[in-house]
Amino acid sequence: MTLAEPNPGRPNSGLAIRYPRRSLKRAERAFRCSPFRLELLGDMRSHSIAIRQVCGQGGLKSGYSRRALAELQAENEMMWLIALGMLRREVDGQGLTDSFRLTPMGRQVWQALYALSPAQYRPTLVDHLYNTWCRWVRLPSWWQG
């Protein structure tokens, strides 16, 4: 991860973070393979989203999920996206909440996925297999160097 120059098209944009291409591709693949829709990331750009808004029929009605998810399923999927660096838990004065927000990496992933056509966005069987493999074989951080 390195810092890039400020974006000239956006005043006061500050420094952009450059993530390794491999990390961004892994995060994009993970989101495309998840049961969530791009609208979830779009809304998370401006405000936090509670887990209750994503699971059950509410997640379908809001356009956040492709199917009705149990709260535990939605939580597990969100935790994988946190592990990849796309999301973070919202914190209040009491500690962690049940809400999630986008990280700077998540914003970059949203921009990349938003530009894709539906055919490009749809994950392949290889994408699903690779994503499953990555989730299953989570190497400890000290091993990865």
C-alpha positions in Angstrom: 0.0 0.0 0.0 1.4 3.4 -1.0 0.2 6.9 -1.1 -0.6 8.6 -4.4 -0.9 12.2 -5.4 -4.1 14.0 -4.7 -6.8 13.7 -7.3 -6.7 16.9 -9.4 -10.4 16.5 -10.4 -11.5 16.5 -6.8 -10.4 19.4 -4.6 -9.5 18.6 -1.0 -9.5 14.9 -1.9 -6.3 14.4 0.1 -3.9 11.6 -0.7 -5.3 8.4 -2.4 -4.1 5.1 -1.1 -2.7 2.7 -3.7 -3.4 -0.9 -2.8 -1.6 -3.8 -4.5 -3.5 -4.9 -7.6 -3.7 -8.5 -6.3 -5.5 -7.2 -3.1 -8.0 -5.2 -5.1 -8.7 -8.1 -7.5 -9.2 -10.5 -4.6 -11.6 -8.0 -2.9 -13.5 -7.4 -6.2 -13.8 -11.2 -6.7 -15.0 -11.7 -3.2 -17.7 -9.1 -3.5 -18.9 -10.4 -6.9 -19.1 -13.9 -5.3 -21.0 -12.7 -2.3 -24.8 -12.6 -2.0 -24.7 -8.8 -1.9 -25.7 -6.4 -4.6 -23.6 -3.3 -5.6 -26.3 -1.0 -4.1 -25.0 -2.1 -0.7 -21.6 -0.6 -1.4 -23.1 2.4 -3.0 -25.1 3.2 0.1 -22.2 2.5 2.4 -20.2 5.2 0.7 -22.3 7.8 2.4 -23.6 6.2 5.6 -23.3 3.0 7.7 -25.6 0.1 7.1 -26.9 -2.1 10.0 -26.8 -5.8 9.6 -30.6 -5.9 10.1 -31.0 -3.9 6.9 -29.1 -6.5 4.9 -30.6 -9.8 6.2 -34.1 -11.2 5.7 -36.7 -9.7 3.4 -35.5 -6.2 4.2 -32.2 -7.0 2.4 -34.2 -8.0 -0.7 -36.5 -5.0 -0.6 -33.7 -2.5 -0.2 -31.7 -4.2 -3.0 -28.8 -5.1 -0.8 -28.9 -8.8 -1.2 -29.7 -11.3 -4.0 -31.6 -13.6 -1.6 -33.0 -13.5 1.9 -30.1 -14.1 4.3 -30.2 -15.2 7.9 -28.4 -12.7 10.2 -25.5 -15.2 10.8 -25.0 -15.7 7.1 -25.0 -11.9 6.4 -22.6 -11.4 9.4 -20.2 -14.1 8.1 -20.2 -12.6 4.6 -19.5 -9.1 6.0 -16.7 -10.5 8.2 -15.0 -11.9 5.1 -15.2 -8.5 3.4 -13.7 -7.0 6.6 -10.9 -9.5 6.5 -10.1 -8.4 2.9 -10.1 -4.7 3.9 -13.3 -3.6 2.1 -15.4 -2.9 5.1 -15.0 -1.9 8.7 -17.3 -2.0 11.7 -18.9 1.2 12.9 -17.9 2.3 16.3 -19.8 4.5 18.7 -19.1 5.7 22.3 -20.0 2.3 23.7 -17.8 0.3 21.4 -18.6 -1.8 18.3 -22.0 -1.6 16.7 -23.9 -3.9 14.3 -23.3 -1.4 11.5 -20.7 -1.4 8.7 -19.0 1.2 6.5 -16.7 1.2 3.5 -13.0 1.6 3.8 -10.9 3.5 1.3 -10.2 0.1 -0.4 -14.0 -0.6 -0.5 -14.5 2.7 -2.2 -12.0 1.8 -4.9 -13.6 -1.6 -5.4 -17.0 0.0 -5.7 -15.7 2.3 -8.4 -14.2 -0.6 -10.3 -17.3 -2.8 -10.1 -19.7 0.1 -10.9 -18.0 0.5 -14.3 -18.6 -3.1 -15.3 -21.4 -4.4 -17.5 -23.6 -7.1 -16.0 -21.8 -9.8 -18.1 -18.4 -8.6 -16.7 -19.8 -8.4 -13.2 -21.1 -11.9 -13.1 -18.6 -14.2 -11.3 -17.5 -17.4 -13.1 -17.1 -20.8 -11.6 -13.4 -20.2 -11.4 -14.1 -17.0 -9.4 -16.3 -18.9 -7.0 -13.7 -21.7 -6.5 -10.8 -19.3 -6.0 -12.9 -17.2 -3.5 -13.8 -20.3 -1.6 -10.2 -21.4 -1.6 -9.0 -18.0 -0.2 -11.6 -18.2 2.5 -10.7 -21.7 3.5 -6.9 -21.3 3.5 -6.5 -18.1 5.4 -2.8 -17.9 6.1 -1.7 -16.2 9.3 -0.4 -12.7 8.8 3.1 -13.6 10.0 3.3 -16.3 7.3 2.4 -13.9 4.4 5.3 -11.7 5.2 
